[in-house]
Amino acid sequence: MEELIYLDNGATSFPKPESVYTYMDSFHRSHGVSPGRSGCDLSIETGNIIETTRKELTALFHGTDSNRLVFTLNSTDALNLAINGIVSPGDHVVTTALEHNAVLRPLHHHWRYNEVEVDHVDFDADGFVHPEDFVALFKPSTRLVVVNHVSNVIGTVQPIEAIGRLCRERGILFMVDASQSAGKISVDIRKSCIDILAFTGHKSLLGPTGIGGLYVGEDVVIRHTRAGGTGVRSAQLHHLEEYPYRLEYGTPNLVGIAGLLAGVRWIGEQGMNALHEHEMALTRLLVDGLEKIDNITLYCQRERVNHIAVVSFNVNGFEAGNVGTLLDGDYGIACRTGLQCAPLVHRKLGTEAQGGTVRFGVGPFNTRQHITTALEAVAEIAATFGR
Ligand SMILES: Cc1ncc(COP(=O)(O)O)c(C=O)c1O
């Protein structure tokens, strides 16, 4: 079997930078002990690595207080922690049709069981939501707005700065799901008036799976919905009020945090803009090539402005899943097919009946040759099965 061409970086980045693998290995061997303030020197050093990671991520997101960056399992965990700790019966929440199930499902749960009202702002034909559509839905009970910074289906970057400003002016909490954007493009908590930011470590931050987090702005109250050991003030039965312990429970994923630190540092060394430019150059090559193939439908805007390196398409008349199976089995190309956990996007695109879309997610280690090979493969599949 020839080398796999991995074009599923929207799901998780693969491979990781070599430094992520080597640092995780050396960290685990040298510092794989429980972190603690009153422990041995080694456990204090381990704790320092966690604090360094908090600081570097806080700086990346333009936050002000690294104690308010808490580690979670991934962004699904972070979003659940935040949503469940904020909304109450009678609240109104405005979100978008671009959301991942990591947002849609917790909100649906509160709608179904806890008398929380939820509205979804639609996106336009180019794949963008509009700030004024949020305002039209606001009412006195609107407590929270949740927006996916970048669609994981169509790759469009949403105008969070304008939406955040509108929320701040009205005292409405603004939560951003940065699962796709963190590490690829600027995520600026202050500029975008973000009260709660959720991120995951294993996508564009180039860390391993099992690590993610939340940045919680000053004055934002997230109720405790879990409790447990923090290694600090153990005589106290009430879970700690102060950050980061307020939202952290049990022994953290130390190796995950170490890998995330290595990922963030690698991005810093390469330059986030340079990586983004590389990926967008390949994405333009991909889009230009797909447009020239007969029997292909590409979704959303052509120019790929305000975009990351995620593209969805279909071979007309042929199930998305079948395209993925052929790409994998016959051509050694990994992609993602189906609804990509974002069912409302597909409802709007009208792609449910075709089993969703085929999604290519370009990453830092993809090359022009990968794109050329993928285009040749799609052209053959479209010529044989498309109509
Ligand atoms: C926009 C978005 N939000 C949330 C998630 C969930 O991420 P995780 O599986 O790391 O929790 C994803 C992953 O696909 C995503 O793309």
PDBQT file of the ligand as one rigid body, heavy atoms in Angstrom, charges set to zero:
ROOT
HETATM    1  C1  LIG A 401     -16.754  23.020  15.339  1.00  0.00    +0.000 C 
HETATM    2  C2  LIG A 401     -16.509  21.857  16.246  1.00  0.00    +0.000 A 
HETATM    3  N1  LIG A 401     -16.947  21.914  17.504  1.00  0.00    +0.000 NA
HETATM    4  C3  LIG A 401     -16.733  20.903  18.359  1.00  0.00    +0.000 A 
HETATM    5  C4  LIG A 401     -16.050  19.777  17.963  1.00  0.00    +0.000 A 
HETATM    6  C5  LIG A 401     -15.822  18.689  18.952  1.00  0.00    +0.000 C 
HETATM    7  O1  LIG A 401     -14.454  18.516  19.167  1.00  0.00    +0.000 OA
HETATM    8  P1  LIG A 401     -13.949  17.365  20.141  1.00  0.00    +0.000 P 
HETATM    9  O2  LIG A 401     -14.345  16.076  19.486  1.00  0.00    +0.000 OA
HETATM   10  O3  LIG A 401     -12.491  17.525  20.218  1.00  0.00    +0.000 OA
HETATM   11  O4  LIG A 401     -14.645  17.552  21.430  1.00  0.00    +0.000 OA
HETATM   12  C6  LIG A 401     -15.596  19.661  16.657  1.00  0.00    +0.000 A 
HETATM   13  C7  LIG A 401     -14.930  18.432  16.176  1.00  0.00    +0.000 C 
HETATM   14  O5  LIG A 401     -15.162  17.965  15.103  1.00  0.00    +0.000 OA
HETATM   15  C8  LIG A 401     -15.822  20.740  15.779  1.00  0.00    +0.000 A 
HETATM   16  O6  LIG A 401     -15.388  20.705  14.509  1.00  0.00    +0.000 OA
ENDROOT
TORSDOF 0
